[in-house]
Amino acid sequence: MLRLSAPLLDKVYFPSDLRKLSEIDLPQLADELRTEMIDAVSMTGGHLGAGLGVVELTIALHYIFNTPYDRLIWDVGHQAYPHKILTGRRDRIRTLRQEEGLSGFTKRTESEYDPFGAGHSSTSISAGLGMVIAGKLTQEKRKVISVIGDGAMSAGMAYEAMNNVGALNARLLVILNDNDMSIAPPTGAMSAYLARLVSSPVYRSLREHIKLLSRKWPKFFSDKARQSEEYARVFFTGGTLFEELGFYYIGPIDGHNFNHLLPVLKNVRDWAQGPVLIHVVTCKGKGYPPAESADDKYHGVNRFDVITGKQIKPQSKTPSYTKVFASALIEEAYHDRRIIAITAAMPSGTGLDLFAERFPRRMFDVGIAEQHAITFAAGLASEGLKPFVAIYSTFLQRGYDQIVHDVSIQKLPVRFAIDRAGFVGADGSTHAGSFDTGFLTALPGFVVMAAADNLELMHMVCTAAAYDEGPLSFRYPRGEGIDIDLPQRGEILSIGKGRIVCEGNKVAILSFGTRLYEALAAADELELIGLSTTVADARFAKPLDEELVVRLAHDHEMLITIEEGATNGFGAQVLQFLATRGLLDRGLKIRTLVLPDIYLNHGSQDKVLDRVGLGRSGIVKTVLAAMDREIMTLP
């Protein structure tokens, strides 16, 4: 509860203001900061639990270190909302994830206090090492602190970086925020005392002197002395793995207790050399009972009522694409015991938590390890099983090498269910699902599909379950599908065959994915001004329905392709085919509608897509611009 005294948060605009406070004022500031964050996120939605868990840690880091000169790197960025409030952005905190508002992640262009942008996890240690080495080469005396969560520690990149840090003996401070895994829970006063002891200058000085002295001893005795000191320390404090990687381990300590945090951070602030890892144990959702009691600790939330914690969700009877995929996969799994589901730390986000309820032994969450997930799936496929890797488009990029070498070259039938494909809305550029069509169609033998609606998604799940000739993918966007009746089970599609949805004779619109219904709406408008329009659903970017493309090119004056992806995707496949066949020489007007060649910032999905020309009005404008002479002759 807040104490009855003047608000401290109103006096803190930047960390320099924070450092003017007394240490005894910091708990009150933490209460106020937590209240401010809860109120802000209740209005905007976003990531709540992770930020609530690091309120004290955020204050302590900015209090002890000289940010922004000292570099503070937040891994992923989910937990950075308190950091944003304390670094000059409190007045904009209620614009989080809104168009033209603050990003939900750290962002270099947003503030000098964000030295490294983060949307994907497990990058903070690598980036921190780069900054340490840069400071050494440029003779800057700044400190570098990387804050990484226990979940992010499941990614191989974190250990690759730590191995390199240890080998270079770099002066990097890593804070391991343990809010779920509980590697070694703190044991109260004794744990805090030991953490202060092993981080103190006296202990470190004594340790170094003993090291120097031991070099004069016979090797056998010096080795035994070193091992005894290490074994004694890790016996009481843990951290053997980190010590083996070259880090000086301190902890675990209570991440909500300033009496534990501040002395340790002060001790390591002026550490002369070598990497240090401080193991901090926190409670995700700390200080807000609805978040603390939730299974996911309110990781990502919609707007909510602060008093009850009840989230305000739009009422709709139409299931999300994610839920349609999960239901369809469950149905297929009843018919085929070889179907296996795999996720990389996103069971609820991909809908595979529902699959796990029905088939717990056939669903695997491998942690934040996309590369491993894909090669793991390849191993399953090599033994005749049918793995479905459900993964967000933006995270699939992290496993591209494994897709090429371990799946595609070996022609293994791994099925990729690509969620959040296209523009993702509030998560912005770091989570853009723009590139999967382009990088997958580049691979020989890959089947690449996109669902136009929820029924088509069911068909594609069924098709993927039946297809055994090589790797296959199907993409679908974030959000709800079209309100149509769905059958119990999908149907198997003919590989490489699209469909005509409505037929005309002057303009042809060939859609790949969920822009189909905007294309149909545009066709209705074009019909009103005398431009008879065919609309087709390509279904496949690879193999391309060449017969359909030839027909559309021959029978119409203009052909438009439309997709929710980058410039090298479906439209590029169509252009390549038409050029190879010489069909561009006959005067066909062709336009490719794609996402612009920029990283789009966060905003409303519908509004942004309409603004960049992928809505009904954008299609109509493209046709009118290309057909201007013909339009002028219309009665």
N, C-alpha and C positions, 0 to 999 in steps of 0.2 A: 504494500500500500504506500501511496505517496505521503511524505511527511508534510505537515502544515507549515511550509516555509516557502519563500519566493522561488518560483520556477527557475531551475538552473539552465534548462535547455534553451530558454529564450536568450540566454547570455552567450551561448556557444554557436557561433556561425561557422567557425573553422577550427581545426585542431589547435591552432595557436591560442585560441580562447580557452579551449579545454585544459591546456597545460597551466593556465593561471589558477585553476581550482585546486583546493586542498584535496588530499587523498580521501579524507573522511567524507567529502561531498560526492564521491563517485557512485556509491550505491544509490543515492537519490537520483543522480543523473541517469543511471541505468534504468530505474523505474520509469522516469519520464520518457526516456528514449523508447522503451518497450511500449509504453502507452501510445506514443506518437506513431510508431510503426503499425501497431494493430489498427488504429483508427484509419491510417492512410490506406492500408491494404484492404480494409473492409469496403472502401469506396472504389478501388480500382481492380481488385483481384490481383493475383500474382503468387509469388513464392513467400510463404509466411513462416513456416516452422523453422527453416534453416537460419533465417535472420534472427528470430527470437532466441535461438540457441547461442548466438555469438555476440549478444549485446555487451556483456562485460568484457569479453575478449577484444571486441572492436575498440571500446573505450580505452582499455589498458594499452593496446598497441599504439594508438594515436597519442596517448598520454606519455608513453616512455620514449617512443621513437620520433624523430624529427621529420615527419611526413610534410610535404611531398618530396623533400630532398631524399630522405630515406624511402626506398621503394617498398610499398606494401601491395602484394599481389594476392588477389582472392581467386582461388580455383573455382571454376564454373561461373561464379557470380550470383548464384541463387541466394547466398547469405549476405550480400553486399548492401541491402537496404539501410541498415543502421549506419554503415560506412558513408552512404550517400547523404544521409541526414546530417552527419557531423562534418561533412566536407563541402558546405556551401550550397547544398541542394534541397534543404528542408522546404523552402518556399515552393518548390516544384514537385515535391514527393507525391502529391496527389494527382500527378500526371503520369505516373508510372505505367508503362506499356500502352499508353494512349498515343494516338497519332500526334506528332510534333511534341510529344512529351518525353520524359526520361526513359531510357532503356531499362529493361528488367535485369540487365547484366552490366558489368563494368565495361566502360567504353572510352577509349583514348581521346576521342574527339569531344567528349562530354566534360571531362575535368582533368586537370593536371594531377589529381589524386588517384586517377585510374591509369597507372603506368602500363597496364597490359589488359587488353580486352579478353573476355572469356565467355564462351557460350557452351563449349564442350569441356568435359572434365579432364583432369589429370595433366594439365599443361603447365601448372604454376611452377613446378620445380625446374623444369627445363628452361622456362622463360627466366626464372630467377637466376639460374646459373649463367645464362647469357648476360644478364645485367651485372652480375658480380665480375665476370671476366671483362666486360666493357669498362666498368669502373676501375679495375686494376690497370687496364691498358691506357686509360685516359687520366689516371692518377686522381680519381675522385674517391673521397673517403666515405661515401654513403654506405649505409647498411641496406641489405635486401632481405625481406621477409616474405616467405611463401606460405599461405594458409591453405591447407588441403584437407578435405574430409576423408573419413574412413572409407566411404563408398568409392571415392575417386582413387583410393589406394588399391582398388581391385584391378586397375588398368596397368598393363605392362609398361606403359610409357613412364609412369611414376618411378618404377624401379630401374628402368634404363637410365633415367635422369639421376637418381640417387647414386647409382653405381658410378656414373661419370663425376658427380660432385665429390664423392669419396676419393676417387682416383686422383682428382685435381687438388684435393684438400682445400676446396674453395670456402670462403667465409660466407656461407649461406645459412640463414636461420629458417628452418622448416617448422611450422606449427601443425601438428597432426590434430585436427579437430575430431575427436572420437565421440560421435553422438548416437551411434547405433550398434557398431560392431563390438564395443566394449572389450578391446584387446586385453586390458588389465585395469579393472576398476580401481579408483583411488581408495585408499584405506584411511582417510581422515588425516589427523594431525601428524602421524608418523610419516605418511606419504609426502605431505607438504614439507615436513622438516628435511627429509632426505633429498627432495628436489632442490630445496634452498641450499643444502649442504653441498651437493655435487656440482651446483652451478656457481658456487661462491669463488671469489678470487683466491682465498686462502687454500681451499681444497685443490683448485687447479694448479696453483703455484707449487704446493707440496707434491702433487702428482708429477709435475714436470721435473722437479728436483730429483725425485726418486728415479724417474726415467734416466736422467743424466748420470746419476750415481750408478744405476744398474748396468750401464754400458761398460763400466770398469770391472764388473763381475764376470765370472765365467758364463758362457752363453746359456748353459743349462739353468743356472740360478736366475739369470735375468729374465729368461723366458717364463720360468715358474712364477716369478714375482709379478710380471705383467699379467699373466693369466689369472693369478689369485686376485689381483685388484679388480680385473674385469668381471670375474665370476662373482666376487662379493657384491659388486655394485649392481650387476644385472639381476642377482638373486633377489635383492631388496626392491629394485626399481623396474625390472623388466627391460625390454628393448634389445635383446640379443640380436635379432635380425638387423636392426638399424646399426648396431655397433659393427656387425660384420660388413655392412656396406660403407663403413668409414665415418659414420655420424657419432657424435657424442650425444648420448641419449639422456634426457631429463624427464622424469615423470613416473607415473601419471599424476597430474594435478587437477584440482577442481577448477573448471573453467568459469564458474560463476562466483568465485571467491576472490575478491581483490587482494586479500591478505596473502593468498597463495600466488596469484598471477604477477603482481607488481614486483615483489622481490626477485623472482626468477627472471623476469624480463629485464630488470635492471642489471642483474648479474651478467646476463649474456649480451647485453647491449654493446659493451666495449670488449667483447671477446677478441683476442688478438689474432687468432687464426683457426682455420678448420671449420667444418660444417657441424651444426648443432640441430638436434630434433627435440622439440618440446612436445610431449604428449599431453594434450589437454582433453579432459573428459567433460562433455556438456550434455544438456538435455534438449533435444530438438523440440521446439514449441514452448520452451521455458517461459513461465509466467502467464500463460494463457491456457486455462484448464481445458477448453475444447480442443486445442491443438495438442496438448500433452497427452490427452486420452485417445486421440485418433490413431488408427493403425498406421497411417502414413505421416503422422505428426503434422498434418496440414501442409504437406510439401508444396502443392500447387492448389490454389483456391480461386473460386469465383468471388464476386462481391458477397459479403456476409453481414449478418446482424451481430454486432459486437457483444451484446448482452448474452444472446443464446448460442452464438457460434454457428447458427444455421446459415448455410450458403444459399444465395439467391440465384437459382438456376432457371434459365428460360424454359417455360413449359412447352413441351413438344411431344407428340406421339411418334414422331419419326426417329428411328434409331440412328445413331452415328455410324459412319462407315466402319469405324473400329469395332463396334459391337456387331455389325453385320458380318464382318470378316470372322470374328471369333465364333459366332454362332454357326456360320457356314463350315468353319474348320472342325468344330465339334461334331457337326453332322457327318462330315466326311470321315472323321476318326472313328465313329461308330461302325462304319462300313469297312474300314481298312485299319487293321491293327499295326500296320507298319508306319503310320503317320506319327511323326514326332514334332513337337513345337519347341522353338528355341527363342529366348529373348536375352538382350544384353541390359539387364538391370531396369527394364521397363515393363514388368508384367501387367500392371494396370493400364499403363499408357497404350499398350498394344492390344489389350483385351485378353491376353493369354492367362491372366489370373482366372478368368472364367473357364478356360480350357483346363487349367490345373485343378480346378474343383472337380471336374469330371474324370480327368485322366492324370492324376498326380505323378504317376511313374513315367509319363510320356511328355512331361514339360520340364524344360531345363532353363533356369535363369543363371547365366554364366557370370553375372556382374558386369561392370563397365569394361567390357573386353570384347569389342566388336570383331577384332581380328581373330581372336580365339573362337568366337561364336561361329564364324564362317568356316574355318578349317575344321572345327568340331563337327559341323554339319556335313562337310565334305567326307569326313571319316565315316559318319553314319551312312551317307549315301553310297559309299564304296562297298558297304556290307549289305546293301539291298533295302535299307530303310528309306523312308520318305520324309526327310527333314524340311520343315517350313521355318525359315528364319524371319521372324516378324521384327521389323526394325524401322525407325524413322529414316526418311530419305537423307537428312543431314548427317545422321550417324553412320549410314551405309558407306559414306565416303571414306570413313576411317578404316574400312576393311577392303579397300579396292585392290590392293596387292594380293590379298588372299582370294578375292573373287577371280582375279586373272589366273594366278598360278595354281591355286589349290582346287578351284572349281571348274573354270572355263577350259583351261588347257586339257584337263582330264575328262572333260565332257560329263561331269557328274551331275545328276539330276537333283540339285539343291533348289528349293523353291524360295524365292525372296518376296515376302509380303511387305511392300514399301508404304508405310503409313506416313501421314503428314507430307504428302507429295504436293508440290506447288507452294504458293504463298501461304505462310502459316499464321499471319495475323500478329498478335501481340508479342510473340517471341522474336520477331524481327530477323535481321540479316544473318545472325549466327545460326539460326535454325531453318534457313531457306531450303525448301525441298525442290531446288531448281535444276539440279544437274544429273540426276540419275538416268534419265532417258538417254542423254548424250553419252555418258560414259559406259552404259551397258550396251547400247546399240553398236558401239565400237568393237565389241568382242565377238569373234566368230562363233556361230552356233547358238547364240543366246536368243531365247524367246522373250520379247519385251511387250507387255500388255499394259493397258490403262483402262480402268472401269469408268464408264460414263455415268453410272448410277448404282444404287445398291443391288438391284437385280443383276446387273452385269458383273458386279463384284462377286456375287454368289456363283455365277457361271464360271468366273475365272478361278475361284478356289477349287471348284469341282474339276475344271480343266487341268489345273496344276497337280491335283491329286492323281489324275489319270496319266499324266505325261511322264515318261521315263527315259526320254532320249537325250536329255541334257539339261543344262541350267535354264531356269525360267523365272521371270519376275512379273509382278502386277502391282500397279501403283494406284493409290486412292488418297484423297485429300483429308485434311482435318475438318471436323464438323459433321453436320447431318446430311443425309442423302435426300433423294426425291421421295415424296410421300406416295408410294405405290405399294400394292399388295405383293408380298413376297411368298414364294412357295416354301415347302419344307426343305427342299434341296435344289441346288443349281443343276445346270445342264452342261455337258461337255461341248466346248466350242471347237470348230474346225480351225486348226492352227493356221495363222496367216490369212484369215478371211474376215473382212469387215462386213458392214451392212448398210443398205440405203434406208434412211428413216423417212424422208419425204423427197419427192421427185419434182424437178423443174427442168428448164432447158437453157437458161442463160447464165446463171451464176451457180457455182458448186462450192459448198463449204464442207471441208473434210476435217472433222474434229477428232482429236486424240485425247480421251479422258472426259472430265466432267464439264468442260466448256460446251458440250453438246446442246444443253438446254438453252444456253445463251445464243447459240447458233440457230436453233429453231425459232427463238423469239425474233432474232434479226431477220430470218427468212420471211416471217409473217409481215414485218415492216416493208421489206423489199418487194413483196408481192403487191402491196398497196400502191406502189409507184411503178408497177409494170415490169419488175425484174423477177422473172420466174426463177426460183431458187431450189436447187437440190441440196439436201443436207445428208451427210453420210457419217457414220461412226466407224473410224478405222479399226478400233479395238487393238490392233497390233502395229507397233512401230518396226518390229522385226520378228519374223519375216513380214515384209510389207505385202499388202494385198495389191500386187502389181496389176492384176486384171481390173480391179476397181479403180485404181489411179488412172490407168489408160482410158477407161470408159469416161471418167469425169473430165479428163483433159480433152478428149475427142468431141464430146457432146456439149461442151459449154464454152462460152467466150472467156470466162474468168474462173480461176480456181483459187480458193483461200484455204490454207491450212491453219488450224488454231490449236494451241496447247498451252498448258500452264507449266511451262518449263523454259530453260535457257535456249540460246540461239542455235546450239548445235544438236538439237533433239530431233523430234519427229519431222518437222518441216524440212530440216536439212536432209533427212533420208528421202523425202519425196522429191526435193529438188535434184538430188544426186541421181535418182532413178530417171526422172524426166530428162535430164541432161544426157545421160547415157543412152537413152532411147531416141534422142533427137527430137523429143516432143516439145522442146522450148522454141524450136525454129519456126513453128507454124503461127506465131503471133499470139499464143495463149497469154492472157494476162494472169500473172500468178503473184500472190502475196502470202507471206508467212507471218502469222500473228503469234508472237512469243512474249515472254517476260522481257523487259528492257535489259540491256547489257550493263546493269548497275546492281549494287546490293541494295535492295529495298528495305527501308526502315519499317518499324512496327506500325501497325494500324489496322483498321477494320478490313477483313478479307474482301468483302463485297465492294467497299468503296475504293480500295486500292486497285483491285483488279479492273474495276470499271475505269478508273483514272488512267491506267496504263494501256487501255484499248482492248482488253480481253472480255469486255461485256458486250451486251447487245448493241449499244450505241457505237462502240468502237468498231464493231464488225460492219455496221451500216455505213459509217463514215469512210472506212477503207474501201468498200465497194463503190460508193458514190464518187470518191476521188479518182479511182481507177477507171470508172465507166462514164466519166463526165461527158464526153462527146455524145455517147449514145443516149444519155439521160436528156440532153438538150433537144433531141428529136422526138421525145415521147409526146403524145398528144395530151 
